[in-house]
């Protein structure tokens, strides 16, 4: 059971739960587990069974698809007020996870047991609509990712990534490669080419965009 303060935070971050019938909401709060998870912790891994539905109150987590050779493709992030669609899929389809989730920023969360999630899904129209709307948004994002990986060159994808983030960007080449589903050596080579053209300036774990217009032209080409 969670305390009154945590309950208030849950309802603030997930206002859709305010539309849940009172008896179902009481069951939800009574069965929930309050957790704090440090950065770097593994939330779930591929082929694991889902042990509950997480409501993220603070922090962030990253979901990636990992290859046997260690390469990773960033699928999406989860922040407070959002839900992990892979978790929903596992609970509704009684399947295992097909990706990995790691905590990026120290997270505070409330976890609903599978039975409570299914009860909430069955009695609350608003919650069902919330889950399905998250599916729709994430599927759209993932289709854009598939399109980019399949049809865009790495330099175009990297240019688009750079202009989408405020400069200067604090990130390692390895982390950037993981985001783009590429190799660090290749990303470093492309960044060096951008730097030689005066489009970016490279520092220690930092990238400063110097010519955003040129990067936008490349990403759109």
C-alpha positions in Angstrom: 0.0 0.0 0.0 1.2 3.5 -0.7 0.8 6.5 1.6 -1.5 9.5 1.0 1.4 11.7 -0.3 2.4 9.2 -2.9 -1.2 8.7 -3.9 -1.6 12.4 -4.5 1.6 12.4 -6.7 0.3 9.4 -8.7 -3.0 11.2 -9.4 -1.2 14.4 -10.3 1.2 12.6 -12.8 -1.6 10.3 -14.1 -4.8 12.3 -14.0 -6.5 9.7 -16.1 -6.7 7.6 -12.8 -9.0 10.2 -11.3 -11.7 8.9 -13.6 -11.4 5.4 -12.2 -14.3 4.2 -10.1 -13.6 4.7 -6.4 -13.7 1.0 -5.5 -11.2 0.1 -8.2 -9.0 3.1 -7.3 -8.9 1.9 -3.7 -7.8 -1.6 -4.9 -5.2 0.0 -7.1 -3.6 2.0 -4.3 -3.8 -0.8 -1.8 -2.0 -3.3 -4.0 0.6 -0.9 -5.4 4.3 -0.9 -4.5 6.3 2.3 -4.1 9.9 2.0 -5.3 13.0 4.1 -5.8 15.5 2.8 -8.5 19.0 4.2 -9.0 20.4 5.3 -12.4 21.9 2.5 -14.4 19.6 -0.2 -12.9 17.9 -2.6 -15.2 14.2 -2.4 -15.1 13.6 -5.4 -17.4 15.5 -7.4 -20.0 14.6 -9.4 -23.1 12.7 -12.6 -22.6 11.8 -11.7 -19.0 8.2 -12.0 -17.8 6.4 -8.7 -16.8 6.0 -8.4 -13.1 3.9 -5.3 -13.0 2.8 -2.0 -14.6 5.0 1.0 -13.6 3.7 4.5 -13.1 6.8 6.7 -13.2 6.7 9.6 -10.7 10.2 11.1 -11.3 13.3 10.3 -13.3 13.5 8.6 -16.7 14.1 5.3 -18.3 15.3 4.2 -21.7 14.0 1.2 -23.8 16.5 -0.3 -26.3 16.7 -3.3 -28.6 20.0 -5.0 -28.1 21.9 -7.2 -30.6 24.1 -10.2 -29.7 27.2 -8.2 -30.7 26.3 -5.6 -28.0 25.0 -2.9 -30.3 21.8 -1.2 -29.2 19.0 0.7 -31.0 17.2 3.3 -28.9 13.5 2.7 -29.2 12.0 5.3 -26.8 12.2 6.9 -23.4 9.7 6.8 -20.6 9.2 9.9 -18.4 6.8 10.8 -15.6 3.1 10.7 -16.7 3.9 8.2 -19.5 3.6 4.4 -19.8 5.8 1.8 -21.3 3.9 0.2 -24.2 6.0 -2.9 -24.1 4.9 -3.5 -20.5 1.2 -3.0 -21.5 1.7 -5.4 -24.4 3.3 -8.0 -22.2 0.6 -7.8 -19.6 -2.3 -7.9 -22.1 -0.7 -10.5 -24.3 0.8 -12.6 -21.6 4.1 -12.5 -23.4 7.7 -11.7 -22.4 9.6 -8.5 -23.1 11.3 -8.1 -26.4 13.6 -5.3 -25.4 15.6 -3.9 -22.5 14.8 -1.0 -20.2 17.4 0.8 -18.1 17.0 3.7 -15.7 18.7 6.9 -17.0 17.9 9.3 -14.2 17.1 8.0 -10.6 13.5 7.0 -10.7 10.6 7.0 -8.3 7.8 4.8 -9.3 4.6 3.0 -8.2 4.2 -0.6 -9.6 0.8 -2.2 -10.1 0.6 -6.0 -10.0 -0.6 -7.6 -13.2 -4.0 -8.4 -11.7 -4.5 -4.8 -10.7 -3.5 -3.6 -14.1 -6.0 -5.9 -15.8 -8.8 -4.9 -13.3 -8.1 -1.2 -14.1 -8.0 -1.9 -17.8 -11.4 -3.7 -17.6 -13.3 -1.2 -15.4 -11.9 2.2 -16.6 -12.8 3.4 -20.1 -10.5 6.4 -19.6 -7.5 4.2 -18.7 -8.1 1.9 -21.7 -8.2 5.0 -24.0 -4.9 6.2 -22.3 -3.2 2.9 -23.0 -4.3 2.7 -26.6 -3.4 6.4 -27.2 0.1 5.6 -26.0 0.2 2.7 -28.4 -0.8 4.9 -31.3 1.8 7.5 -30.4 4.7 5.0 -29.9 3.9 3.0 -33.0 4.0 6.2 -35.0 7.4 7.1 -33.5 8.7 3.6 -34.1 7.6 3.6 -37.7 9.5 6.9 -38.2 12.5 5.2 -36.6 12.2 2.2 -38.9 12.0 4.5 -41.9 15.0 6.5 -40.8 17.1 3.4 -40.2 16.0 1.7 -43.5 16.1 4.7 -45.9 18.3 7.4 -44.5 22.1 7.5 -44.5 23.8 7.9 -41.1 25.0 11.4 -41.8 21.4 12.5 -42.5 20.1 10.9 -39.3 23.0 12.3 -37.3 22.4 15.8 -38.7 18.7 15.6 -37.9 19.5 14.4 -34.3 21.9 17.3 -33.7 19.5 20.0 -34.7 16.7 18.5 -32.6 18.8 19.0 -29.4 19.8 22.4 -27.8 23.4 23.2 -28.2 25.9 22.6 -26.7 25.0 18.9 -26.4 26.6 17.0 -23.6 27.0 13.4 -24.8 29.6 10.8 -25.6 30.1 9.4 -29.0 29.2 6.0 -27.7 25.9 7.2 -26.3 25.2 9.0 -29.5 26.0 5.8 -31.5 23.6 3.9 -29.2 20.9 6.4 -29.9 21.3 6.0 -33.6 21.8 2.3 -33.6 25.3 2.6 -35.1 29.0 2.1 -34.2 31.0 4.6 -32.2 33.8 4.6 -34.7 31.4 5.4 -37.6 29.6 8.2 -35.6 33.0 9.7 -34.7 34.0 9.7 -38.3 30.9 11.5 -39.4 31.2 14.0 -36.6 34.8 14.7 -37.6 33.6 15.4 -41.1 30.9 17.8 -39.8 33.6 19.5 -37.8 35.9 19.9 -40.8 33.1 21.6 -42.7 32.5 24.0 -39.8 29.1 22.7 -38.9 29.9 21.5 -35.4 32.7 22.0 -32.9 33.7 18.9 -30.9 34.9 19.0 -27.3 35.3 16.4 -24.5 31.9 14.7 -24.3 30.3 17.8 -25.9 29.1 18.8 -29.4 28.4 22.4 -30.2 26.3 23.1 -33.3 27.8 25.9 -35.4 25.8 25.8 -38.6 22.3 24.4 -37.9 21.1 25.5 -41.3 23.6 23.3 -43.1 22.7 20.3 -40.9 19.0 20.8 -41.6 19.7 20.9 -45.4 21.7 17.6 -45.1 19.0 15.9 -43.0 16.3 16.9 -45.6 18.3 15.9 -48.6 
